[in-house]
Amino acid sequence: MTARYDTIGINYDQLRLPDPRIARQINHALGTAATVLNVGAGTGSYEPTDRQVTAVEPSMEMIRKRKPSAAPVIQASAEHLPFEDQSFDAAMAILTIHHWPDKAAGLREIRRVTRGPIVLLTFDPAHRPWLTDYLPKLVSLDEGQMPQMSQYEEWLGPVTIEPVLVPHDCTDGFLYAYWRRPEAYLDARIRSGSSSFWSIKGLEQGLARLSHDLETGQWDSKHGYLRDQREYDAGYRLVIGNQLQGS
């Protein structure tokens, strides 16, 4: 089985360190679940340590980067989960659904094997963080990869949606994590931690504009107020599929 992160996950275990504040929100959404399925688990970010976790990950490169203390992992995809119906108390999928070839099938599979809440950390493609001013291709990428918020209910049944505010010093280097640290986007190593930078054209031109605006103060003239904020709504959302009735 080959997977995209076999190629692009080079620095993932170093740059994508789970942020404890986001972890608390995910853990709270999992409720009292004792057994948890983590789909698209990657290197194991946000896996709770006080529950019995089973991880599913299609990329062997990502599996190799998991720590010895990480949860047991099975190489498989969301669309074909090798488990019986209602095998788990809860399930989680963290910043992964945009990589799934068939999102509807993947979420229906998770619903099939989960009797309790399903917790998804994802992104609302209707949101426009400031980085899209410099890299407008991110808008079409987000719209092409990310489901609309209304689609989750079609696939999972009733859902609750919560904003996930990004801390100013977020330790998890996902795409819009550096909203208050714009200089970070000029660092190729930091960019390597986000799959989006591997997927868009016009990157160099947009980064050159950002560099110019930072040097001349134009970025701060427009967005400098962000440097005083401690958290920011960049468009990330926690979608929580409600527990099955009778479970």
BELFEN-V260963 format. One record per backbone hydrogen bond with DSSP energy under -1.0 kcal/mol. CO is the residue of the C=O (numbers start at 1). NH is the residue of the N-H. If there is no record, write none. Layout:
# BELFEN-V260963
((CO & NH) (CO & NH))
This chain:
# BELFEN-V260963
((3 & 6) (4 & 7) (4 & 8) (5 & 9) (11 & 14) (11 & 15) (12 & 16) (15 & 173) (19 & 23) (20 & 24) (21 & 25) (22 & 26) (23 & 27) (24 & 28) (25 & 29) (26 & 30) (28 & 31) (30 & 33) (34 & 52) (35 & 90) (36 & 54) (37 & 92) (38 & 56) (41 & 44) (44 & 47) (52 & 36) (54 & 38) (55 & 74) (56 & 40) (56 & 41) (59 & 63) (60 & 64) (63 & 66) (67 & 70) (72 & 55) (74 & 57) (77 & 80) (81 & 83) (88 & 115) (90 & 37) (91 & 119) (92 & 39) (93 & 121) (96 & 99) (97 & 100) (102 & 106) (103 & 107) (104 & 108) (105 & 109) (106 & 110) (107 & 111) (108 & 112) (109 & 113) (112 & 86) (113 & 88) (115 & 244) (117 & 91) (118 & 241) (119 & 93) (120 & 239) (121 & 95) (122 & 237) (124 & 127) (129 & 132) (130 & 133) (131 & 135) (135 & 138) (136 & 139) (137 & 141) (138 & 142) (139 & 143) (140 & 144) (141 & 145) (142 & 146) (148 & 151) (151 & 155) (152 & 156) (153 & 157) (158 & 242) (160 & 240) (162 & 238) (166 & 232) (167 & 170) (171 & 17) (172 & 174) (174 & 177) (178 & 181) (181 & 184) (182 & 185) (183 & 186) (184 & 187) (187 & 191) (188 & 192) (190 & 193) (191 & 194) (194 & 197) (195 & 198) (196 & 199) (202 & 206) (203 & 207) (204 & 208) (205 & 209) (206 & 210) (207 & 211) (208 & 212) (209 & 213) (210 & 214) (211 & 215) (212 & 216) (213 & 219) (217 & 221) (218 & 222) (219 & 223) (220 & 224) (223 & 226) (224 & 227) (225 & 228) (226 & 229) (230 & 168) (232 & 166) (232 & 234) (235 & 124) (236 & 164) (237 & 122) (238 & 162) (239 & 120) (240 & 160) (241 & 118) (244 & 247))
